[in-house]
């Protein structure tokens, strides 16, 4: 996806209660690399806890992060 010029950006939808730290870290790391090449936005829906929240942060410091008003967010 990072090399596909037809892909102009990425929208990441997060609805996760978390998971294992190693898995979350691997996804975070890959998203962070992708965010250096493509603009990203994150939409957190019902739940973005623990690993889900961590993964959302992988979109990088330039990403816009949106959370539904009823989303349970945190770590």
C-alpha positions in Angstrom: 0.0 0.0 0.0 2.8 2.4 0.8 4.2 2.1 -2.8 0.8 2.3 -4.5 0.4 5.8 -6.0 -3.4 5.2 -6.4 -3.7 5.1 -2.6 -3.8 8.7 -1.5 -4.3 8.1 2.3 -5.4 5.7 4.9 -8.5 5.7 7.2 -8.0 3.3 10.1 -11.2 2.1 11.9 -10.5 0.9 15.4 -13.0 -1.1 17.4 -10.9 -3.2 19.8 -10.7 -4.1 23.4 -7.0 -4.7 23.0 -4.9 -7.8 22.8 -1.4 -9.0 23.4 1.3 -6.3 23.7 3.6 -7.9 21.1 0.8 -8.0 18.5 -0.2 -4.4 19.2 3.4 -3.2 19.0 3.9 -4.9 15.7 0.8 -3.3 14.2 1.8 0.0 15.7 5.2 -0.2 14.2 3.9 -1.0 10.7 1.3 1.8 10.9 4.0 4.2 12.0 6.1 3.4 9.0 3.1 3.7 6.7 2.2 7.1 8.2 5.6 8.5 7.0 4.5 7.8 3.4 0.7 8.3 3.4 -1.5 10.6 5.4 -3.7 8.8 7.9 -6.8 9.4 9.9 -8.2 7.2 12.7 -11.8 6.6 13.6 -12.4 5.0 17.0 -15.9 3.6 17.3 -17.3 1.6 20.2 -14.1 0.7 22.0 -10.4 1.6 21.7 -8.9 0.2 24.8 -5.4 -1.0 25.6 -3.9 -2.4 22.4 -6.6 -0.7 20.3 -5.6 2.7 21.6 -1.9 1.9 21.2 -2.5 0.9 17.5 -4.4 4.2 16.9 -1.3 6.1 18.0 0.7 4.3 15.3 -1.0 6.7 12.8 1.6 9.2 13.8 1.7 12.8 15.1 0.2 14.3 12.0 -2.9 12.0 11.9 -6.3 13.2 12.8 -7.9 11.0 15.4 -11.7 10.9 15.8 -13.6 9.2 18.6 -17.4 8.5 18.6 -19.0 10.3 21.6 -19.7 7.0 23.3 -16.4 5.4 22.5 -14.6 3.9 25.6 -11.0 5.0 25.1 -7.9 4.4 27.2 -5.3 2.1 28.3 
